Amino acid sequence: MQRTYRRVAGCLLCLGLLLYGGCSEDDVTGNQDKEGPAVQFVLPISPPEAPVEYSEHVDIYVTATDNTAVSRVEFWGARETVQNPDQIATLTAPLSPVPDSIEAPPGMAVYGTRYSIRAIRNGSRVRLFARAFDAAGNSTRSDQMVIKVLNLGGNLYPPAADFFVKPPRGTVDSLFTFDASVTRDSVDTPSEIAVRWDFDGDGVWDRDWGEGLTAAVRVDFKYNRPRVYRPVLEAKNSYLPDSTARATQELEVTPAGGVNPVPPEPENMILIPAGVYRVGSPDLSNPQSDELPQHRVRLTAEYYIEKTEVTNRLYLRYLKSVMSGDAPRVRREGPFLRYYPTTGEPLLLLDFNSSALFFDPDGDSVAVPAASRALPVVGVTWQGARLYCEHFGLRLPTEHEWEVAAKGDSLRFSYPWGTTIRPDQANYLDSRIGRPLPVGSYPAWTGQFGLLDVCGNAQEWTKDWYAPYPERDELLNPEGPISGSRRVLRGGSYILSATGVRVTSREAGNPDQPSDVVGFRTAYTKP
């Protein structure tokens, strides 16, 4: 009876304590721990949206604690292309001592291992996690950390920059979309490849690094002038930030309301067929260094080039058009004509001191003497030549186009008609004329395609920045470097010797400096 009373009393006591929170069901039935140890990462700390890059190996550290004891900790790794994770290591005891670089809360046990990632493909992402067990077999899995594999011992290069444009050709009314998503890298995805854009190829970045653009982001641009542009893409990956790669291509923008350029004298334009031509000096015994190496040039599009140089008469017609109206773009400032763009600094077009054109105060306009109307316009800067071309939906020829049109496909000609020149064939120093002549003054002396005045008379601006020829056997649609300080001049002038008026001769001029011996001719790509 007493034993029964004691049992009942004990139960009543426990029940009372349970009601007051001082006793638990386990006190009656025994301890039944069903929770695993707490486990969390110390290193690496790598956010999924911007995983940290590791090469060769990654050191993994976690803390684990339990109200009884931690029996073991397992480390696991799962590649993004593999469904089942790999077990990296199992530790039954914490680290002792803990490395100085590891900061863990006091009293927390630290477990760590090194995971070799040498055999994992560059650019792969690996999910890391740990699982901790107690003596009762309960376990808890940590949050996962994502790392990016970058094995620096491999062959790492900048991205292979590339892009396309939609539409591939348009007018000044077109909105062009530039897409660099075809840029490829051995590690980074397009959304991780940084890019910048120079839409008109003038050496000034229209969209720069600081804007956070990537190859996955399409950008739009609208051109306000008809011409052939050469947009440039520059790309760099996340792991070689000082190394970049570039891509460029030709983009033709034609005048609004039509798809064809509108040369002021269409009958004076000569069609040059696409093909493979030889450019550069054929005379290896006494060549100018910048005319070498002689090389092939492959032109994939037909183009038109003006038969003669632009005359004072034609340039005057252009000036009267752009200097009229309430807000003319071209204005006279003393002896100079300047073009005022919508934004940016004004551009020098022409110096009256170097030209037959002059300002007539009686008519309050630019004029030219009747005897000079057929002379090549000179005293124009490179910008003055470019703006004239763009006004008619034209462009300056590249220096390779100029030389091809001047002498055709001859392998050995230094002049349009052969290997020598006489004073009666062109206006140059030995002719002793000492001034420009009307264009077309030597109609019998021409080359394969019929261009006139490509030797002497007025030297001519071309589209390209000046630089030595690349050391390659063949160039595809070359347009020269994308930036520079001087533009290429071709053809020589009436003050140069026979050497200086060879069609292979190259000179360079300050694009902002007018000269009384420098003019130009126009070109455009066949639609």
C-alpha positions as CSV (number, residue, x, y, z in Angstrom):
1,M,0.0,0.0,0.0
2,Q,2.8,2.4,0.9
3,R,4.6,1.6,-2.4
4,T,1.3,2.6,-4.2
5,Y,1.0,5.8,-2.3
6,R,4.6,6.7,-3.1
7,R,4.1,6.1,-6.9
8,V,0.9,8.2,-6.9
9,A,2.6,11.0,-5.0
10,G,5.5,11.0,-7.4
11,C,3.2,11.3,-10.3
12,L,1.3,14.1,-8.7
13,L,4.5,15.9,-7.9
14,C,5.7,15.6,-11.5
15,L,2.3,16.7,-12.8
16,G,2.5,19.8,-10.6
17,L,6.0,20.6,-11.8
18,L,4.9,20.1,-15.4
19,L,2.1,22.6,-15.0
20,Y,4.6,25.1,-13.6
21,G,7.2,24.4,-16.3
22,G,9.7,22.7,-14.1
23,C,9.3,19.2,-15.5
24,S,9.0,17.7,-19.0
25,E,7.6,14.7,-20.6
26,D,11.2,13.5,-21.0
27,D,11.6,13.5,-17.3
28,V,8.9,10.9,-17.3
29,T,9.7,8.9,-20.4
30,G,13.4,9.6,-20.8
31,N,15.5,12.0,-23.0
32,Q,14.6,11.7,-26.7
33,D,16.8,14.4,-28.6
34,K,15.7,14.5,-32.2
35,E,17.5,17.7,-33.4
36,G,20.8,17.6,-35.3
37,P,23.7,19.9,-34.6
38,A,23.7,23.6,-35.7
39,V,26.1,24.0,-38.7
40,Q,27.0,27.1,-40.7
41,F,29.7,28.3,-43.1
42,V,32.6,30.4,-42.0
43,L,34.4,30.2,-45.4
44,P,33.8,30.7,-48.2
45,I,31.1,33.4,-48.0
46,S,30.0,33.6,-51.7
47,P,26.6,35.1,-52.7
48,P,24.8,33.2,-55.4
49,E,24.2,36.3,-57.6
50,A,28.0,37.0,-57.7
51,P,29.9,33.9,-56.7
52,V,33.5,34.2,-55.6
53,E,36.1,32.9,-58.0
54,Y,38.6,30.2,-56.9
55,S,41.4,28.4,-58.6
56,E,43.2,25.1,-58.0
57,H,41.4,24.5,-54.6
58,V,39.0,26.1,-52.1
59,D,39.4,25.9,-48.3
60,I,36.1,25.2,-46.6
61,Y,35.4,26.0,-42.9
62,V,32.2,25.5,-40.9
63,T,31.2,25.7,-37.3
64,A,29.1,23.0,-35.7
65,T,27.6,22.7,-32.2
66,D,25.1,20.4,-30.4
67,N,23.6,20.3,-26.9
68,T,25.3,16.9,-26.5
69,A,28.1,16.3,-28.9
70,V,29.0,16.5,-32.7
71,S,30.0,13.1,-33.9
72,R,31.1,14.0,-37.4
73,V,30.8,16.6,-40.1
74,E,30.6,15.8,-43.9
75,F,31.6,18.1,-46.7
76,W,29.8,17.9,-50.1
77,G,30.2,19.5,-53.5
78,A,27.8,19.5,-56.4
79,R,28.8,20.7,-59.9
80,E,26.1,22.6,-61.8
81,T,26.1,19.9,-64.5
82,V,25.9,17.0,-62.2
83,Q,22.7,16.0,-60.3
84,N,24.2,14.0,-57.5
85,P,26.8,15.7,-55.1
86,D,30.2,14.3,-54.4
87,Q,31.4,13.8,-50.8
88,I,34.5,15.8,-50.3
89,A,35.6,14.7,-46.8
90,T,34.3,13.5,-43.4
91,L,35.8,14.9,-40.1
92,T,35.1,13.3,-36.7
93,A,37.0,16.0,-34.7
94,P,37.2,19.7,-34.9
95,L,40.4,21.6,-35.9
96,S,42.9,22.2,-33.2
97,P,44.4,24.8,-33.3
98,V,42.0,26.9,-35.5
99,P,43.9,28.9,-38.2
100,D,44.4,32.6,-37.3
101,S,42.5,33.6,-40.4
102,I,39.3,32.0,-39.3
103,E,37.0,34.1,-37.1
104,A,34.5,31.9,-35.2
105,P,32.3,32.7,-32.2
106,P,34.0,31.7,-28.9
107,G,33.3,28.2,-27.9
108,M,32.3,27.1,-31.3
109,A,34.0,24.1,-32.8
110,V,35.5,24.6,-36.3
111,Y,35.8,21.9,-39.0
112,G,37.6,22.4,-42.2
113,T,38.9,20.7,-45.3
114,R,40.6,21.6,-48.7
115,Y,38.7,20.8,-51.9
116,S,40.7,20.4,-55.1
117,I,39.0,21.9,-58.1
118,R,41.8,21.5,-60.7
119,A,39.8,18.9,-62.7
120,I,36.7,21.1,-62.9
121,R,36.1,23.0,-66.1
122,N,36.8,26.8,-66.1
123,G,33.7,28.8,-65.5
124,S,31.8,26.0,-63.7
125,R,29.8,26.8,-60.6
126,V,30.0,24.4,-57.7
127,R,27.5,24.2,-54.8
128,L,29.1,23.5,-51.4
129,F,27.4,22.4,-48.3
130,A,28.1,20.6,-45.0
131,R,26.1,18.1,-42.9
132,A,26.7,17.7,-39.2
133,F,25.7,14.6,-37.1
134,D,25.3,14.0,-33.4
135,A,25.8,10.7,-31.5
136,A,22.1,9.8,-31.9
137,G,22.4,10.0,-35.7
138,N,20.4,13.3,-36.0
139,S,21.8,15.5,-38.8
140,T,21.4,19.1,-40.1
141,R,22.5,20.4,-43.5
142,S,24.0,23.9,-43.8
143,D,23.0,26.5,-46.3
144,Q,24.8,26.1,-49.6
145,M,27.6,28.3,-50.9
146,V,28.2,28.7,-54.7
147,I,31.7,29.2,-56.0
148,K,33.0,29.8,-59.5
149,V,35.9,27.8,-60.8
150,L,38.7,29.8,-62.4
151,N,41.8,27.7,-62.8
152,L,44.5,30.3,-63.5
153,G,46.9,27.7,-64.7
154,G,44.8,27.3,-67.8
155,N,44.9,29.2,-71.0
156,L,43.0,32.4,-70.2
157,Y,42.3,35.1,-72.7
158,P,40.1,38.1,-73.2
159,P,36.6,37.3,-74.7
160,A,36.1,36.7,-78.4
161,A,34.3,40.0,-79.1
162,D,31.6,39.9,-81.7
163,F,28.2,41.6,-82.3
164,F,25.5,42.1,-84.9
165,V,23.3,45.0,-85.8
166,K,19.6,45.1,-86.6
167,P,18.8,46.3,-89.1
168,P,22.1,45.6,-90.9
169,R,21.6,48.7,-93.0
170,G,19.2,51.7,-92.7
171,T,18.6,55.4,-93.0
172,V,19.0,58.3,-90.6
173,D,15.4,57.6,-89.5
174,S,16.3,54.0,-88.4
175,L,16.8,52.9,-84.8
176,F,19.7,50.5,-84.8
177,T,20.0,47.8,-82.1
178,F,23.5,46.6,-81.2
179,D,23.6,43.0,-79.8
180,A,26.9,41.6,-78.3
181,S,25.3,38.4,-77.0
182,V,27.4,36.5,-79.5
183,T,30.5,37.4,-77.7
184,R,32.0,34.3,-76.1
185,D,34.4,33.6,-73.3
186,S,35.9,30.4,-71.9
187,V,34.7,31.2,-68.4
188,D,32.2,34.1,-68.2
189,T,28.7,34.2,-69.6
190,P,27.5,37.2,-71.7
191,S,25.9,38.7,-68.6
192,E,29.4,38.7,-66.9
193,I,31.3,40.1,-69.8
194,A,31.7,43.9,-69.6
195,V,31.4,45.9,-72.8
196,R,31.5,49.4,-74.1
197,W,30.5,50.9,-77.5
198,D,31.8,53.5,-80.0
199,F,28.9,53.7,-82.4
200,D,30.5,55.9,-85.0
201,G,34.1,54.7,-84.8
202,D,35.5,58.1,-84.0
203,G,37.6,56.9,-81.1
204,V,35.2,58.4,-78.5
205,W,33.2,55.8,-76.4
206,D,29.5,56.6,-76.6
207,R,28.7,54.0,-73.9
208,D,31.6,53.4,-71.5
209,W,32.6,50.9,-68.8
210,G,31.1,53.0,-65.9
211,E,27.6,52.3,-67.2
212,G,27.7,48.6,-66.3
213,L,26.8,47.3,-69.7
214,T,27.4,43.6,-70.4
215,A,27.3,41.6,-73.6
216,A,23.8,40.4,-72.7
217,V,22.4,43.9,-72.8
218,R,21.2,45.2,-76.2
219,V,21.6,48.9,-76.8
220,D,20.0,51.2,-79.3
221,F,21.5,54.1,-81.3
222,K,20.3,56.5,-83.9
223,Y,22.6,58.2,-86.4
224,N,21.9,61.8,-87.5
225,R,24.1,61.8,-90.6
226,P,24.2,59.6,-93.6
227,R,27.6,57.9,-94.1
228,V,29.3,54.5,-93.7
229,Y,30.1,54.1,-90.1
230,R,32.4,51.6,-88.4
231,P,31.0,50.9,-84.9
232,V,33.4,49.4,-82.4
233,L,32.7,46.9,-79.5
234,E,35.3,46.4,-76.8
235,A,34.8,43.6,-74.2
236,K,36.6,42.3,-71.1
237,N,35.9,39.4,-68.8
238,S,35.7,39.5,-65.0
239,Y,39.0,37.7,-64.4
240,L,41.4,39.6,-66.8
241,P,40.1,43.2,-66.2
242,D,43.2,44.8,-67.9
243,S,42.9,42.8,-71.1
244,T,40.3,43.6,-73.7
245,A,39.2,42.5,-77.2
246,R,37.6,44.5,-80.0
247,A,35.2,43.8,-82.8
248,T,34.2,46.2,-85.6
249,Q,32.1,46.1,-88.8
250,E,30.8,48.4,-91.4
251,L,27.4,49.9,-91.1
252,E,25.9,52.1,-93.9
253,V,23.4,54.8,-93.0
254,T,21.8,56.4,-96.0
255,P,19.7,59.7,-96.2
256,A,16.2,59.8,-95.0
257,G,13.4,59.1,-97.5
258,G,15.5,56.9,-99.7
259,V,18.1,54.1,-99.7
260,N,20.5,55.5,-102.3
261,P,23.2,58.1,-101.9
262,V,22.6,61.3,-103.9
263,P,25.9,62.4,-105.5
264,P,25.6,65.9,-107.0
265,E,27.0,64.6,-110.3
266,P,26.0,60.9,-110.6
267,E,27.5,60.7,-114.1
268,N,30.9,61.5,-112.6
269,M,30.9,58.4,-110.4
270,I,32.8,55.3,-111.5
271,L,31.9,51.8,-110.3
272,I,34.8,49.7,-108.9
273,P,34.0,45.9,-108.8
274,A,34.5,43.8,-105.7
275,G,37.5,41.5,-105.8
276,V,41.1,40.9,-104.7
277,Y,43.7,43.5,-105.6
278,R,47.3,44.3,-104.8
279,V,48.1,47.3,-102.7
280,G,51.5,48.7,-101.7
281,S,54.8,49.4,-103.4
282,P,56.0,47.0,-106.1
283,D,59.5,48.5,-106.2
284,L,61.4,46.6,-103.6
285,S,64.7,48.2,-104.7
286,N,63.8,51.7,-103.4
287,P,60.4,51.6,-101.6
288,Q,59.1,54.0,-99.0
289,S,58.9,52.1,-95.7
290,D,55.2,52.9,-95.1
291,E,54.3,51.4,-98.5
292,L,55.3,48.0,-97.4
293,P,54.5,45.2,-97.3
294,Q,52.8,44.9,-100.6
295,H,49.7,42.9,-99.8
296,R,46.4,41.7,-101.2
297,V,43.2,43.5,-100.3
298,R,39.8,41.7,-100.6
299,L,37.0,44.1,-101.2
300,T,33.7,42.3,-100.8
301,A,31.4,45.1,-102.0
302,E,31.2,47.1,-105.1
303,Y,31.7,50.8,-104.6
304,Y,31.5,54.1,-106.6
305,I,34.3,56.7,-106.5
306,E,34.3,60.1,-108.1
307,K,36.2,60.3,-111.4
308,T,37.7,63.7,-110.6
309,E,38.4,65.7,-107.5
310,V,35.5,67.8,-106.0
311,T,35.6,71.3,-107.6
312,N,35.2,74.7,-106.2
313,R,31.9,74.9,-108.1
314,L,30.5,71.8,-106.3
315,Y,31.8,72.8,-102.9
316,L,30.3,76.3,-103.3
317,R,26.9,74.7,-104.1
318,Y,27.2,72.7,-100.8
319,L,28.1,75.8,-98.8
320,K,25.2,77.8,-100.2
321,S,22.9,75.0,-99.0
322,V,24.2,74.7,-95.4
323,M,24.7,78.5,-94.9
324,S,21.1,79.4,-95.7
325,G,18.1,79.6,-93.4
326,D,17.6,81.2,-90.0
327,A,20.0,78.9,-88.2
328,P,22.7,77.9,-90.6
329,R,25.0,75.1,-89.6
330,V,28.0,76.7,-91.3
331,R,29.0,80.2,-90.4
332,R,31.9,82.6,-91.4
333,E,34.3,83.7,-88.7
334,G,36.9,86.0,-90.2
335,P,38.8,84.0,-92.9
336,F,37.3,80.7,-91.7
337,L,34.2,78.7,-92.2
338,R,33.1,76.6,-89.3
339,Y,30.4,74.0,-88.9
340,Y,28.3,74.1,-85.7
341,P,27.0,70.6,-84.8
342,T,24.0,70.1,-82.5
343,T,26.3,69.2,-79.7
344,G,30.0,69.7,-79.2
345,E,32.6,72.1,-80.4
346,P,32.4,73.8,-83.9
347,L,34.5,72.2,-86.6
348,L,36.8,74.1,-89.0
349,L,35.7,73.5,-92.6
350,L,37.7,75.8,-94.8
351,D,40.3,78.6,-94.7
352,F,39.8,81.3,-97.3
353,N,43.5,82.1,-97.2
354,S,44.2,78.6,-98.7
355,S,41.3,78.5,-101.1
356,A,40.0,80.1,-104.3
357,L,36.7,80.5,-102.5
358,F,36.2,83.9,-100.8
359,F,33.6,85.9,-98.9
360,D,31.9,88.5,-101.1
361,P,30.8,91.3,-98.8
362,D,28.7,92.9,-101.5
363,G,26.6,89.7,-101.9
364,D,27.1,88.7,-98.2
365,S,27.9,85.2,-99.4
366,V,30.7,82.9,-100.4
367,A,31.8,83.1,-104.0
368,V,34.5,81.8,-106.4
369,P,36.0,83.5,-109.5
370,A,34.7,82.1,-112.8
371,A,38.2,81.0,-113.8
372,S,38.5,78.9,-110.7
373,R,35.2,77.1,-110.7
374,A,36.6,74.0,-112.3
375,L,39.7,73.8,-110.1
376,P,39.8,71.2,-107.3
377,V,38.7,72.8,-104.1
378,V,41.6,73.1,-101.6
379,G,41.9,74.7,-98.2
380,V,39.4,72.3,-96.8
381,T,40.1,70.3,-93.6
382,W,39.4,66.6,-93.3
383,Q,36.2,67.6,-91.4
384,G,35.3,69.9,-94.3
385,A,35.7,67.0,-96.7
386,R,33.8,64.6,-94.5
387,L,30.8,66.9,-93.9
388,Y,30.5,67.6,-97.7
389,C,30.4,63.9,-98.3
390,E,27.8,63.2,-95.6
391,H,25.6,66.0,-96.9
392,F,25.0,64.0,-100.1
393,G,24.9,60.6,-98.4
394,L,28.5,59.9,-99.5
395,R,31.8,59.3,-97.8
396,L,35.5,59.6,-98.3
397,P,37.2,56.6,-99.9
398,T,39.4,54.4,-97.7
399,E,43.0,54.6,-98.7
400,H,42.8,51.0,-100.0
401,E,39.8,51.9,-102.1
402,W,41.5,54.9,-103.4
403,E,44.6,53.0,-104.5
404,V,42.6,50.2,-106.1
405,A,40.5,52.7,-108.1
406,A,43.6,54.6,-109.1
407,K,45.7,51.7,-110.6
408,G,43.4,48.7,-110.8
409,D,44.8,45.2,-110.3
410,S,48.3,45.8,-111.6
411,L,51.1,44.1,-109.5
412,R,53.9,46.4,-110.6
413,F,52.5,49.8,-111.6
414,S,53.6,52.8,-109.6
415,Y,51.4,55.1,-111.7
416,P,47.9,54.4,-113.2
417,W,49.3,53.7,-116.7
418,G,52.7,52.1,-115.9
419,T,56.0,52.3,-114.1
420,T,57.2,55.8,-115.2
421,I,55.8,59.3,-115.5
422,R,56.5,62.3,-117.8
423,P,55.7,66.0,-117.3
424,D,53.0,65.9,-120.0
425,Q,51.1,63.2,-118.2
426,A,50.2,64.9,-114.9
427,N,50.5,68.2,-113.0
428,Y,53.5,67.6,-110.6
429,L,56.8,69.3,-109.8
430,D,58.5,68.4,-113.0
431,S,55.6,69.9,-115.0
432,R,56.7,73.4,-113.8
433,I,53.1,74.7,-113.7
434,G,53.2,75.6,-110.0
435,R,49.4,75.8,-109.5
436,P,46.4,73.5,-109.7
437,L,44.7,72.9,-113.1
438,P,41.1,72.3,-113.8
439,V,40.1,68.8,-113.0
440,G,40.4,66.3,-115.9
441,S,43.2,68.3,-117.7
442,Y,45.0,65.0,-118.6
443,P,42.1,62.8,-120.0
444,A,44.4,60.5,-121.9
445,W,46.4,59.4,-118.9
446,T,44.3,57.2,-116.7
447,G,44.3,53.8,-115.3
448,Q,42.2,50.6,-115.5
449,F,39.0,52.2,-114.2
450,G,39.3,55.7,-115.7
451,L,40.0,57.9,-112.7
452,L,41.6,61.2,-113.5
453,D,44.1,63.4,-111.6
454,V,45.2,60.7,-109.2
455,C,48.8,61.8,-109.7
456,G,49.5,65.4,-108.7
457,N,47.2,68.4,-109.1
458,A,45.7,68.3,-105.5
459,Q,46.5,65.8,-102.8
460,E,43.5,64.0,-101.5
461,W,42.0,63.3,-98.0
462,T,41.0,59.6,-97.4
463,K,38.9,58.1,-94.7
464,D,41.7,56.3,-92.8
465,W,43.8,57.3,-89.8
466,Y,47.5,57.0,-90.7
467,A,49.4,53.9,-89.5
468,P,51.9,51.5,-90.9
469,Y,50.4,48.6,-93.0
470,P,49.7,45.5,-90.9
471,E,52.2,42.6,-91.5
472,R,49.7,40.4,-93.2
473,D,49.4,38.9,-96.7
474,E,45.7,39.8,-97.1
475,L,43.3,42.3,-95.6
476,L,39.6,42.1,-95.7
477,N,37.7,45.4,-96.3
478,P,40.4,47.4,-94.4
479,E,39.6,50.8,-93.0
480,G,42.7,51.5,-91.1
481,P,43.0,51.9,-87.3
482,I,40.0,53.1,-85.3
483,S,41.9,56.1,-83.9
484,G,44.9,58.3,-84.5
485,S,46.2,61.8,-84.8
486,R,46.7,62.2,-88.6
487,R,44.6,61.1,-91.7
488,V,46.0,59.5,-94.8
489,L,46.7,61.7,-97.8
490,R,46.9,60.2,-101.3
491,G,47.9,61.2,-104.8
492,G,50.4,63.9,-104.2
493,S,50.1,67.5,-105.5
494,Y,51.5,69.9,-108.1
495,I,54.4,70.7,-105.7
496,L,55.6,67.1,-105.2
497,S,58.2,65.1,-107.3
498,A,57.6,62.0,-109.3
499,T,58.2,59.9,-106.2
500,G,55.6,61.8,-104.2
501,V,52.8,61.4,-106.8
502,R,53.0,57.6,-107.2
503,V,49.7,56.0,-106.5
504,T,51.3,53.9,-103.8
505,S,52.7,56.9,-102.0
506,R,51.3,57.6,-98.6
507,E,51.4,60.8,-96.5
508,A,49.6,62.0,-93.4
509,G,48.0,65.3,-92.5
510,N,46.5,67.0,-89.5
511,P,42.7,66.6,-90.0
512,D,42.1,70.0,-88.6
513,Q,44.7,71.8,-90.6
514,P,43.7,73.2,-94.1
515,S,46.2,73.3,-96.9
516,D,46.3,75.0,-100.3
517,V,47.4,71.8,-102.0
518,V,44.9,69.3,-100.4
519,G,41.4,68.5,-101.7
520,F,39.4,65.3,-101.9
521,R,37.0,63.1,-104.0
522,T,33.9,61.2,-102.8
523,A,32.8,57.6,-102.7
524,Y,30.0,55.4,-101.6
525,T,29.2,51.7,-101.3
526,K,26.9,50.3,-104.0
527,P,23.5,49.8,-102.5
